[in-house]
Amino acid sequence: MNVEAMTTTSEQPSAAASGAAATGAAGRLFRAAVTAHTVAAFGQPVFAGVYLSGAVGGLHWHARGADIVFSLGLMQTVAGTAASVRMRRVWPVTLSLLVVAAETVQYMAGLSGALWLHLPLGAAVIASLAVLFVAAWIRPLPNAAHD
């Protein structure tokens, strides 16, 4: 007698319940990179606000933060490439590259003092990272062999 045929759907473990187990090593690395990148990016407006409040040292922190955020973006792209290869899905590397491209333009706009571009692009980058963070954590990121 086939026991699996007798089990109902409600008795089967859900994909959400086993989400941590279903996520492969490349997916976990990508999640870690996205999380670190997002946290660092959310600190940037804080440092800019410190500078705008009159503390000149805030500009130094904002500049160093930009270096860190950009570096984390590059690491996220590497992790996204690994995740894309392992999962056989292109969205991790594609979205990571788009965010890094936007950060590059924003970085250059900030260095040149083009605040008309730097500020709205910064808001767009943070919104994009928030959406990417949710996308990376909301579902399992399995290796292709487990699909």
FENDA-V548579 format. One record per residue. PHI is phi in radians with two decimals (* if undefined). OMEGA is omega in whole degrees, 0 to 359 (999 if undefined). D_FIRST is the distance of its C-alpha to the first C-alpha in whole Angstrom. Layout:
# FENDA-V548579
{{PHI,OMEGA,D_FIRST} {PHI,OMEGA,D_FIRST}}
This chain:
# FENDA-V548579
{{*,182,0} {-1.51,183,4} {-1.23,181,6} {-1.09,180,9} {-1.21,182,9} {-1.53,180,9} {-1.36,179,12} {-1.51,179,15} {-1.09,182,18} {-1.21,179,20} {-1.55,179,18} {-1.36,177,18} {-1.12,181,21} {-1.35,178,24} {-1.14,180,26} {-1.19,181,29} {-1.17,180,28} {-1.85,184,27} {-1.04,181,30} {-1.14,181,32} {-1.25,183,29} {-1.36,180,29} {-1.39,181,33} {-1.37,182,34} {-1.07,179,37} {-1.13,177,39} {-1.15,178,38} {-1.17,177,39} {-1.10,178,42} {-1.10,178,43} {-1.05,180,42} {-1.10,180,45} {-1.15,179,47} {-1.11,180,47} {-1.11,180,47} {-1.08,180,51} {-1.10,181,52} {-1.14,180,52} {-1.07,180,53} {-1.12,180,56} {-1.14,179,57} {-1.18,176,57} {-1.35,184,59} {-1.04,178,62} {-1.12,178,63} {-1.14,180,64} {-1.13,176,66} {-1.12,178,68} {-1.14,177,68} {-1.07,178,70} {-1.12,181,72} {-1.17,177,73} {-1.41,176,74} {1.98,178,77} {-1.52,184,75} {-1.08,179,76} {-1.10,179,74} {-1.09,179,71} {-1.18,176,72} {-1.08,179,71} {-1.11,179,68} {-1.13,179,67} {-1.17,178,68} {-1.15,177,66} {-1.08,178,63} {-1.10,177,63} {-1.09,181,63} {-1.15,181,60} {-1.06,180,58} {-1.12,178,59} {-1.09,177,58} {-1.13,176,54} {-1.11,177,54} {-1.15,177,54} {-1.13,177,52} {-1.10,179,49} {-1.14,176,50} {-1.12,178,49} {-1.12,177,46} {-1.14,176,45} {-1.13,178,45} {-1.07,180,43} {-1.13,180,40} {-1.12,179,41} {-1.15,182,40} {-1.21,184,37} {-1.56,186,36} {1.02,174,37} {-2.32,187,39} {-1.62,188,42} {-1.10,180,43} {-1.06,181,44} {-1.31,181,46} {-1.11,181,48} {-1.17,177,48} {-1.11,178,50} {-1.12,178,52} {-1.12,179,53} {-1.14,180,54} {-1.13,176,56} {-1.10,178,58} {-1.13,178,59} {-1.13,179,59} {-1.11,178,62} {-1.10,180,64} {-1.12,179,64} {-1.03,180,65} {-1.15,178,68} {-1.12,178,69} {-1.15,179,69} {-1.12,181,71} {-1.52,178,74} {1.40,179,74} {-1.44,183,72} {-1.16,178,71} {-1.07,177,71} {-1.79,184,68} {-1.06,184,67} {-1.21,180,66} {-1.16,178,64} {-1.20,175,62} {-1.09,177,61} {-1.11,179,60} {-1.17,179,58} {-1.12,180,56} {-1.13,177,55} {-1.10,179,54} {-1.11,179,52} {-1.16,177,51} {-1.10,178,49} {-1.16,179,47} {-1.12,177,46} {-1.04,179,45} {-1.10,180,43} {-1.08,181,41} {-1.27,185,41} {-1.73,188,39} {-1.36,182,38} {-2.43,177,34} {-1.13,176,33} {-2.04,187,35} {-1.34,169,32} {-1.22,183,33} {-1.05,181,32} {-1.14,182,29} {-1.61,182,27} {-1.16,999,27}}
